[in-house]
């Protein structure tokens, strides 16, 4: 096969875990190719197990201490939320799209996180949504979709997502139809796609529920559509497919307002109207973990005082904190680095909010991914694990690797394309591939 005739399609089914394979393998899309698959049973994610950090690792092959994405949101302090990290410029590492373009391959992505305005992606529909009431077409134009993509991909499918941005399964149907149309229209050498219905239903109902099973059936339908789109485009026989995931989830029982605890210990000054006047330290939730930032990180007294407060909260075994890591410990033990001073880790059933007022303990609801019946952000060794399923002309049927790492995925995708990524923290999973003559 000529190198430029190779095609790789990566579908990251957000929050899919190994336990889901039993169902998926008996649904018609994967069942039709099951005897051709090469697989990794369990893939160790990165810390924190949050979608944008994970997908940054999945496209760069490096840990968060190198690519710089540690949360979905930008680390704005003193607010409960903040803008998400949509744009490629926020990732401080070379990604697989860069390598592919350098080798003359055509590239595409649909809703792959942190790819906004990526100049190495020819055909792009970023994971983005209207920020200030702009139209669907304009929001994707603002995040890097070319006019050709707007006309040929976004416009014909906009009806699927109008009024349903960030709602599942509507936005997933839009994602997958855009991907199918890209395959037929452009035949990209590399296409990376990110549907999130499985993740959304787990947040809403818990880890293993009837609704999650329905999400797997939806996923089966979309995989079947992708396979057929590749056949229609005449590239199926030259295409290696990878069905992967970013993280698992844990069932949770309560949300704790971590900043309220910091306020009650004198680290956040709140006025009589509930507004922050000033702060020494502020926690930014990642769900089942949180990064704690200092207003003046150069102040060693503030660092010492904040560390003592967090240690006391953890030792009480009341507030859902099982461990506290300094930035140095997080970097050394978990390859998580950044401008934060500390990281707090869940006890396994507590999620953290950014609120700085009581009540300390809050009931769960589904208005935010951090506060549903299940969520993530926890240490990667906990709970059900992501998985990897591949099939195509270069994959070895029946090959099974028990364990691998998320950082190994980008070099593996690149190998299927016939290229090599340099200076990654992961390596190619060569055991998945046929011997090339």
C-alpha positions in Angstrom: 0.0 0.0 0.0 1.3 3.4 -0.9 1.9 5.4 2.3 -0.4 8.3 1.2 -3.2 5.8 0.6 -3.4 5.0 4.3 -6.3 6.2 6.3 -6.8 6.3 10.1 -10.2 7.0 11.8 -10.1 7.4 15.6 -13.4 7.5 17.5 -13.0 8.5 21.2 -16.2 7.4 22.9 -16.0 9.6 26.0 -16.1 7.5 29.3 -16.4 4.1 27.5 -14.9 1.4 29.7 -13.7 -2.2 29.3 -16.9 -3.5 30.9 -18.9 -1.9 27.9 -17.1 -4.2 25.4 -19.3 -7.2 26.3 -22.3 -5.2 25.0 -20.6 -3.5 22.0 -19.0 -6.7 20.7 -22.5 -8.2 20.3 -24.0 -5.3 18.4 -23.8 -5.4 14.7 -21.1 -2.8 13.9 -18.4 -4.4 16.0 -19.8 -7.9 15.8 -19.4 -7.7 12.0 -15.6 -7.2 12.4 -14.9 -8.7 15.8 -12.8 -11.5 14.5 -10.6 -8.9 12.9 -10.0 -6.8 16.0 -6.8 -6.1 17.9 -7.5 -4.7 21.4 -6.1 -3.3 24.6 -8.3 -4.4 27.5 -7.5 -1.6 29.9 -5.8 1.7 29.2 -4.4 3.7 32.1 -5.6 7.3 31.8 -3.8 10.4 33.1 -4.3 12.5 36.2 -6.7 14.2 36.3 -9.1 12.0 34.4 -10.9 14.9 32.8 -11.9 15.1 29.1 -9.7 18.0 27.8 -6.5 16.9 29.6 -7.1 13.3 28.4 -7.7 14.2 24.8 -4.7 16.5 24.8 -2.6 13.5 25.9 -4.4 11.3 23.3 -3.3 13.6 20.4 0.2 14.5 21.7 1.4 11.4 23.5 2.6 13.4 26.5 1.4 13.9 30.0 -0.2 17.1 31.3 3.0 18.4 32.9 4.2 18.9 29.2 1.0 19.7 27.3 -0.3 22.1 30.0 -4.0 21.2 30.0 -5.1 20.3 33.5 -8.9 21.0 33.4 -11.7 21.6 30.8 -12.0 25.2 32.0 -9.4 27.9 32.0 -8.1 28.4 35.5 -9.9 31.7 36.3 -9.8 32.3 40.1 -12.6 33.8 42.2 -15.4 32.6 40.0 -17.5 29.5 40.0 -17.0 28.7 36.3 -15.0 30.0 33.5 -14.4 29.7 29.7 -13.4 26.2 28.4 -10.0 25.6 26.8 -11.2 25.2 23.2 -8.2 26.5 21.2 -5.2 24.6 19.9 -2.8 27.3 21.1 -3.5 26.3 24.7 -1.7 23.0 24.2 2.0 23.4 24.7 3.1 20.3 22.7 3.2 19.1 19.2 0.3 16.9 18.2 -0.4 14.1 15.7 -2.0 16.5 13.3 1.2 18.5 13.1 3.2 15.3 12.3 0.7 14.2 9.7 0.7 17.5 7.9 4.4 17.6 7.8 4.3 14.3 6.0 1.8 15.6 3.4 -1.3 13.8 4.8 -4.7 15.4 4.9 -6.2 15.8 8.3 -9.7 16.2 9.9 -11.3 16.4 13.3 -14.9 16.6 14.5 -15.3 17.8 18.2 -11.9 16.6 19.2 -11.2 18.8 22.2 -8.7 21.6 22.2 -8.3 21.8 18.4 -9.9 25.1 17.8 -8.1 27.0 15.0 -5.6 24.2 14.6 -3.7 25.1 11.4 -2.6 21.5 11.0 -6.2 20.3 10.6 -7.6 20.7 7.1 -11.2 19.9 7.8 -12.2 21.0 11.3 -15.4 21.2 13.3 -14.1 22.0 16.8 -15.9 21.0 20.1 -17.3 24.5 20.5 -20.7 26.1 21.0 -22.3 29.6 20.7 -20.6 31.7 23.3 -22.7 34.9 22.9 -25.8 33.9 21.0 -24.1 33.7 17.6 -25.5 31.2 15.0 -24.3 27.6 14.7 -22.5 28.4 11.5 -20.7 31.4 13.1 -19.7 29.6 16.2 -17.9 26.9 14.2 -16.4 29.5 11.9 -15.1 31.3 15.0 -13.4 28.1 16.1 -11.6 27.4 12.9 -14.0 25.7 10.4 -13.1 26.8 6.8 -15.7 28.2 4.5 -15.6 24.9 2.6 -16.4 22.9 5.8 -19.1 25.4 6.7 -20.8 25.0 3.3 -20.3 21.3 2.7 -20.4 19.9 6.3 -21.9 22.2 8.9 -24.8 23.8 6.9 -26.3 20.5 5.7 -26.2 19.1 9.3 -26.9 22.2 11.4 -30.6 21.1 11.9 -29.3 18.2 14.0 -27.8 20.5 16.6 -29.8 23.7 16.5 -31.3 24.2 19.9 -29.4 21.2 21.2 -25.8 22.4 21.6 -24.2 20.4 24.4 -27.2 18.1 24.6 -27.1 14.4 24.0 -27.7 12.5 21.8 -28.5 15.4 19.4 -25.0 16.9 19.3 -23.5 13.4 18.9 -25.8 12.7 15.9 -24.5 16.0 14.5 -20.8 15.0 15.2 -21.1 11.6 13.6 -23.0 12.8 10.5 -20.4 15.6 10.0 -17.7 12.9 10.2 -19.4 10.6 7.7 -19.9 13.5 5.3 -16.2 14.5 5.7 -15.2 10.9 4.8 -17.3 10.9 1.7 -16.4 14.4 0.6 -12.7 14.7 1.6 -11.4 11.2 2.3 -8.9 12.6 4.9 -5.9 10.4 5.8 -6.4 11.1 9.5 -9.8 11.8 11.1 -10.3 12.0 14.9 -13.9 12.2 16.3 -15.2 12.7 19.9 -18.9 11.8 20.7 -19.8 12.1 24.4 -23.2 10.5 24.8 -21.9 7.6 27.0 -20.2 10.1 29.3 -23.3 12.3 29.5 -25.6 9.3 30.4 -23.2 8.1 33.0 -23.2 11.5 34.6 -26.9 11.6 34.5 -27.8 8.1 35.7 -24.7 6.4 37.1 -22.0 4.0 35.9 -24.0 1.0 34.6 -27.6 1.7 33.9 -30.2 1.1 31.2 -29.6 4.5 29.8 -25.9 3.9 29.5 -26.7 0.7 27.6 -28.9 2.7 25.2 -25.9 5.0 24.7 -23.9 1.9 23.6 -26.6 1.1 21.1 -26.4 4.7 19.8 -22.7 4.3 19.5 -23.1 1.1 17.5 -25.4 2.8 15.0 -22.8 5.6 14.5 -19.9 3.2 14.1 -21.9 1.4 11.5 -22.5 4.7 9.7 -18.8 5.4 9.8 -17.9 2.0 8.3 -20.4 2.5 5.5 -19.1 6.0 4.8 -15.6 4.6 4.4 -17.0 2.0 2.0 -18.9 4.6 0.1 -15.7 6.7 -0.2 -13.8 3.7 -1.5 -11.2 3.9 1.4 -12.5 1.2 3.8 -10.0 -1.5 2.7 -7.2 1.0 3.5 -8.6 2.3 6.8 -7.5 1.4 10.3 -10.2 2.2 12.8 -9.5 2.8 16.5 -12.4 2.9 19.0 -10.9 4.4 22.2 -11.8 6.3 25.3 -10.4 8.9 27.6 -11.4 7.9 31.2 -13.8 6.0 33.3 -16.1 7.4 36.0 -17.0 6.7 39.7 -20.5 6.7 41.2 -20.7 9.6 43.7 -23.0 10.6 46.6 -22.3 14.2 47.4 -20.7 17.5 46.4 -18.5 19.5 48.9 -18.0 23.2 48.5 -14.2 23.2 48.9 -13.8 27.0 48.7 -16.3 27.4 51.5 -14.0 25.4 53.7 -11.1 27.6 52.6 -13.1 30.7 53.4 -14.0 29.4 56.9 -10.3 28.8 57.4 -9.4 32.4 56.5 -8.0 31.8 53.0 -10.9 33.5 51.2 -12.4 36.8 52.4 -16.1 37.0 51.6 -18.2 40.1 52.2 -21.7 40.3 53.7 -23.2 40.0 50.3 -21.4 36.8 49.6 -18.9 38.3 47.2 -15.2 37.6 47.3 -13.2 40.6 48.5 -9.8 38.9 48.4 -8.3 35.5 48.6 -5.1 33.7 49.5 -6.0 30.4 47.9 -8.7 29.3 45.6 -9.7 25.8 44.5 -10.7 25.0 40.9 -12.7 21.8 40.7 -12.0 19.0 38.2 -14.8 16.9 39.6 -13.2 14.2 41.8 -10.1 16.3 42.2 -9.3 20.0 42.5 -6.3 22.2 41.9 -5.7 24.8 44.5 -4.1 28.0 43.3 -2.4 30.8 45.3 -3.0 34.5 44.5 0.6 35.1 45.3 2.5 31.9 44.6 5.8 33.5 45.4 4.7 33.9 49.0 6.0 30.9 50.9 4.0 31.8 54.0 0.8 31.7 52.0 1.9 28.3 50.6 2.7 26.9 54.1 -0.6 28.1 55.6 -2.7 26.8 52.7 -0.9 23.4 52.9 -1.6 23.2 56.6 -5.3 23.9 56.1 -5.7 21.3 53.4 -3.8 18.7 55.5 -6.1 19.4 58.4 -9.2 19.1 56.2 -7.9 15.7 54.8 -7.0 14.4 58.2 -10.5 15.1 59.6 -11.8 12.5 57.1 -15.1 14.5 56.9 -14.8 16.6 53.8 -14.2 14.1 51.1 -10.4 14.6 50.7 -8.3 11.4 50.7 -5.0 12.9 49.7 -3.3 16.3 49.2 -0.4 16.6 46.7 1.9 19.6 46.4 2.6 20.6 42.8 6.0 18.9 43.1 4.4 15.7 44.3 1.7 15.8 41.6 4.4 16.3 39.0 6.7 13.5 40.3 4.0 10.9 41.1 1.4 11.6 38.4 3.1 13.8 35.7 0.6 16.6 36.5 2.2 20.0 36.6 1.1 23.6 36.4 0.7 27.0 38.2 -1.3 25.4 41.0 0.2 24.9 44.5 -1.8 21.8 45.6 -4.1 19.1 44.3 -6.8 17.4 46.4 -8.1 14.0 45.6 -11.5 12.5 46.3 -12.3 9.9 48.9 -14.1 8.0 46.1 -17.7 9.2 46.6 -17.3 13.0 46.9 -17.1 15.5 44.1 -15.9 19.1 44.6 -17.6 22.4 43.7 -16.2 25.9 43.3 -18.7 27.5 45.6 -17.4 29.6 48.5 -20.5 29.8 50.6 -22.5 27.3 52.6 -24.0 24.8 52.5 -20.8 22.8 52.6 -22.5 19.6 51.4 -24.7 19.9 48.3 -27.1 17.4 46.7 -26.3 16.1 43.2 -27.9 17.3 40.0 -27.1 17.1 36.4 -26.6 20.8 35.5 -22.8 20.3 35.3 -20.8 17.2 34.6 -19.1 17.4 38.0 -22.3 17.0 39.9 -24.3 14.1 38.3 -24.7 10.6 39.7 -21.2 9.7 38.5 -18.2 11.7 37.4 -14.5 11.7 37.0 -11.3 13.7 37.6 -10.0 11.0 40.0 -6.7 9.2 40.1 -6.5 7.0 37.0 -6.0 3.7 38.8 -9.5 4.0 40.4 -12.7 2.4 39.0 -13.4 1.0 35.6 -10.8 1.7 32.9 -10.9 2.9 29.3 -10.4 0.4 26.5 -9.1 0.3 22.9 -10.5 -1.7 20.0 -8.9 -1.5 16.5 -9.4 -3.2 13.2 -8.1 -2.6 9.6 -5.5 -3.7 7.1 -2.5 -3.1 9.5 -4.0 -4.5 12.7 -3.3 -8.1 13.9 -6.6 -10.0 14.3 -6.9 -11.5 17.8 -4.0 -9.5 19.3 -4.9 -8.6 22.9 -2.8 -6.5 25.2 -4.0 -6.6 28.9 -2.8 -3.1 29.8 -1.4 0.1 28.1 -1.3 3.8 28.8 -3.2 6.8 27.3 0.2 8.3 26.3 0.7 5.2 24.1 -2.2 6.0 21.9 -1.0 8.9 19.7 2.2 7.1 18.7 0.1 4.0 17.9 -2.3 6.1 15.7 0.7 7.6 14.0 2.3 4.2 13.3 -0.9 3.1 11.6 -0.6 6.1 9.4 3.1 5.2 8.6 4.7 8.0 10.6 6.6 8.3 13.8 6.1 10.9 16.5 9.2 12.1 18.3 9.9 12.9 21.9 6.6 11.4 23.3 6.1 10.0 26.8 4.4 7.0 25.2 5.4 4.4 22.7 3.7 2.6 19.8 1.8 -0.5 20.8 3.5 -2.6 18.1 1.9 -5.9 19.4 -1.4 -4.7 17.8 0.0 -4.6 14.3 0.6 -7.2 11.6 4.2 -7.7 10.6 4.8 -5.5 7.6 6.7 -7.2 4.8 
